[in-house]
């Protein structure tokens, strides 16, 4: 049988998927594609998608430089979000200049292939992620007016450029300092004021993209620790403030970089985490916010070296977390922060002691489905329906 490269990958994926198909999901026949994660998500009124990176032409980096990875995205996903290309370091190299070539390419690809598209992010609050020109920017004798003009111009430029092609924005990303629970102190917030900075961004986004879902996005985690508790309380305080001031925030983006870091059985970690996490989500949804899983993956930094054991732990942990999240009818879209370990940020972040590639995405470095892919599929297949 003479297969093209893409057909060969599809055939191999289908065979691998049938070998580990979870209960409740019909196995694919040999030579056919298994039901996609996006199709399974649609059963409960949701969508599944992934972050993408454009990458340098000809380089094995990111989704579009590698046709096999692009085929994986097209097979599994219904929506995409840029990993970096809309952040200020990439999109605004100078105060008076924007750079949209890579973001334009992602938008064109998504549009031509029928993907819905999220925008990440209009403002990433931690100063360490600012472009250097912004870190040292002089806002002059009227700093509040100068900062307001800069932020308004930034949001307006992006929202007008992409119009209705972007249906949802992470308007503000990571505004809360985890150690204190307060809004971060930066050169921008010092010029304009902390709450005023965030409110301006959301009000401008609403005016310029009235069709779009506006999201506050953060990485508070369901694992329990002193810093996690402080972070969570800070996010709740921030969300309460948005509601009191009438700031147009539609949803909380729960990044969901979940961490398999404790040397304990998965069931024990879940027991410690689920109750407090549900109480947090209950408080968020009681304020009228929707939920979005914006950046899902699993950090297996302390899981065993044995691949089979590690993959099983990652899958079990992810399934438990997703079951909790998907039990909330307010949860809408679910996005992985990359579909394959080859392009995951996790391996370079907080490396494993054995220096091996982290295995926190649904597919391995050769784009073969792992138990995590099956766990996500089963979670979707058993999910409760969401509210519109």
N, C-alpha and C positions, 0 to 999 in steps of 0.2 A: 504494500500500500504506500503510495507516494504522497506524503503530506508536506504542506508548507510549514515553515517554522511556527507560525501562529496556530495552525491546526494541530501540530504536534503538541504544543503546550496545552491547548484546550483538551486534547485527548488524554494527556498525562494527568491533568488536573481532575478530569472526570473520574479516571480510574482511582486516583488517590482518594478522592472524596467518597467514593463508594466503599472504600475500605474502612472508613471511620465515620459513616453516616450515623448521626444520633437518632434516637427513637423519635417518632413523630414526623420525620422528614422522609419522603419517598426517595430511595436511592435512584441515581441516574442510570439509565441503561448504558452499557458499554458503547463508547463512541459518541455519547451525547453529553451536554453540559448539565451539571447539577443545578438545582434551583439557586439562583443568585442570592446573595445576602440582601440586596436591595428588594428583590421580590419577596423574600421572607419578611422583611421589615414592613412591606406594604400590607401584609395580612392584618396588621393591627393599626394601620393608618399612619405609618411612619416611613422614613426613608433612611437608607444607609449610604454613607459616602466616605471620602478619604481626603486627607491633605495631599497636595502635590507640590513638587518643586520643578521648576523649568530646567535648570542645569545648563552647563555650558555645551554648545554644539559639539557633537562628536564624543562627548565625555560620557562615561557610564555613571551618570549622576542624575537622579530624578526621573520622573515618570516618562517624559517625552523623549529623552535621549535614548531610551531603551524601548524598542517597539514591543518587546515581550511584556514589559511592565505596563505599558499603555494598554495592551490587550487585556491584562488582568483587571485594570481599572474599569475598562469598558464592559467587562463581563460581570463584575461584582457590584458596581457602584451606580447610584442615581444622582449623586451630587458631589461636588468637589469644593475644596477651599485651598487657597494658596498658603504654603507653609511659611514663606518669608517675603514674597515679592511685593506685598502691599505695606509691609512695615516701613517705618521712616528711613531706616538705614539703606533700604533698597530703593524706595520710591521717591525720596527727597534728598538728593546728594548735596544740596545747598539751599539756603533760605529762599533764594529767588529762582530755583530750578527743580523741576520734577523729572523723573525717569521712569517711564512706564513700558518700556519695550518688553520686558519679561512678563509683566502682568497682562499686557495686551495679548501676548501669545497664549497665556493660560485662558484668558477670557475667550479668545477665538477658538481654541481647542474645545473648551467646554461647550460653547454655543454650537459648534459644528457637529459635535457628537451627542447632543441632546442632554447634557448634564445641567442640572440646576447648579447655581454657584453662590457660595457665601463669600463675604469679604472679611479678611483678617489681616490687620486690624487698623482702625482709623487712628488709634492712639495707644501705644504700649507705654504704660506709665513709668516703670523703673528707669531711672536715669542711666543706668549702666547699659541699657539697650538703645539709647539715643545715638544718632549720628554725632560725631565730634563737634560739628559746627553748632549744633543745638546745645550741647553741654556747656559751651563757652559763649553762648549768644548774649549779646548786650541788648536788653529790651529798652534802653534809653531812659529818658526823663519821665515818660508816661508808660511804665511797664505793663500795666493792666490793659491799656488800649492796644499796645503793640502785640501782646500775647493773644488777645482776643482776635485781632486782625489775622494773625498767623494761623491760629487754629481754625477759624472760620474759613479762610481761604483753602486750607488743606482739605477739610471735609467737603467743601463745596466743589473743589476741583475734582476729587475722586468720584463723588456721587453723580455729578453731571457727566463725567466721562463715561461711566459704565451704565448709568440709567437703570432700567428695569432688568438688565442682564444679571445684576446681583440682587438677590431677593432677601438677604439677611446680612447684617454687619455685626461683627464684634466691635462695637463703637469704642469701648474702653476695655483695655486688657490689664489685669493685675494691678489695680489701684491701691489695694490694701497691703500694708507692710505686715508680713506674717508675725514678726516678733512682737509688734505693738498693737496690731489691730486697727491702726489709724491709717488715714489716707497718706500715701507716700509724699515726702517732701522733696521737690525737685526744682530745677531752675524755672520750669514752666509754672508749677503751682505757687512758687514764691512770687512770681510776677503777677498772677491773676487771682490767686486764692484757690484753695484745694477744692471745695465744693463747687465754686464758680467755674473752675476748669472743666470738671466732669459734666456739670449741667449744660455748659455751653456746647460741648461736643454732642451731647444727645439732642438738644434742641435744634442744633444746626443740621444734624443728620435727619431728624424728623422733617424739617422744612425742605431739605434737598432731596430726600428719598422717602416720600410719604407712603410708598408701597411696601417698604422694607421692614422686616423684623429687626428691632434694635436690641442688642444683647450686651449685658455686662458679663465679661468672661474672666474666670479666675481658677486657680489650681488647688483650692482647699481640698483636702483629701479625707477619705473615710477612715484611714488609719488613725489611731488615736495617739496623741502625744500633746505635751504642753503647748508647743508652737501651733499644732493643728487646731487646738481648741481656741487659742487666741485669734488665729486667722479666721476661723469660722464665725466667731462672735463679731469680728470686725466686718466681715462681709454682710452679716445680718444687719449690723448698724448702718452700713452703707445703703443697703436695699431699703431699709426703713426710712432713711433720709430722702432717698429718691421719691418714695411715695408721698412723704409729707410736703416736699417742695414741688410736686407735680412734674418731676423730671420724666420724660417719655421713654421709659425702659420697659420693654416687653417681656424679656426672658433673662434668666440666669444661665450663662454658659458654664457648665461643669466640665472642666477640662478632662478629668478622669484619667490622668497619668497615675494609675493605681500602682502600689508598690508592694511587691512580695519580698519584704525586707526582713521580717522576723523569722527566726529559726524555730518556728512552731508549726504544728499541723495546720493546714488550710482551714479546716472546720473551726479550730480554736480562734484563729485570727478573725474569721467572719463573725463568730459569736461576740467578740469584743467590739466589733465595728458597727454591726448592723443597727442596733438600737439607737445609739447616739446619732448615727447618720440619718436614720429615718426622722428623728426629732428635728434635725436641721432642715431636711427637705420639707417636712410638714410646716415649719415656720415660713419657709420661702414661699411655698404654694399658697399658704393662708393669706399672704399679702397680695395674691393675684398674679404672681409671676408664672410664666411657663418655664420649662426646663429644656435644655439642649445639651447633649453630650457632644462636646466640640473637638476633643483631642484624645481619643481613647487609645491607650496601649498599656502594657504591663511591664514594670521594671522588675526583672528577675535577679537582681544583684546578689541576693544571698540564697537563692535556690540552689539545689545540688548540681554538681557538675554533670552528672549523668543526664544525657539529653532526653531520654524517654521519661525519666522521673520528673525532670524539670518541666517538660512540655505538659505533662499531666497536671502538675501543680498550677502552672500558669492558666491552663484551661479551666480547672476547677475554681480557681480564684476569680477569674473573669466571669464565669457563669454565675457565681454567687452575687457578684457586684451587679451584673446586668439584670439579673432577676429582680433585685431590689429596685433598680432604677426604672425598669420597664413595668413595674407594678404601679407606677404613677401615671395616671391618664394625662397629666400635664406635660409629660415628656414627649417631645417630638423627634426631630432628627437625631441620628447617631452617626458620628464621624470618627473613623480611626485616624490616628496621626501617622499615616503611612500604612501601606498594605503588605510590605515585605521587609524582612530583616535587613536585606541588602542596603536599603536606603533609610533605615531608622536612625534617628538622632540618639537613641538610647545607648548604643554601644560606646560612643565617645563620651557620654555623660555618665559620671559615676561608674567607672568600669568594674567589671566583675574581677574578683581576686585571681581567677584562672585566665583572665584576659580573653575569654572566648566571646564570640558574637552574642549579644543579648537576643532573646527569642520572644519578644513581646508584641509581635504583630501577627496577623493571621497566616502569613506565608513566609517560608524560609528564604535563604539567600538565593536559592535556585528557583524560587517562585512555586514551590510545592506547598499545598495546604497542610496545615498542622492541626493538632487537636484544638488549638485556640479558634481556628476557623469553624470547626464543628460546634464548639461551645457557643460561639456567637449565633450560629444558625439555630441551634436548639433554643437559645434564649428568645430569639425573635419568634420562633414557631410557637412558643408557649406564652407570649406576651399578652397582657390585657390591652384592650383597645384604648386609644387615646381620644381626648376631647379635641375638637377642631380649634 
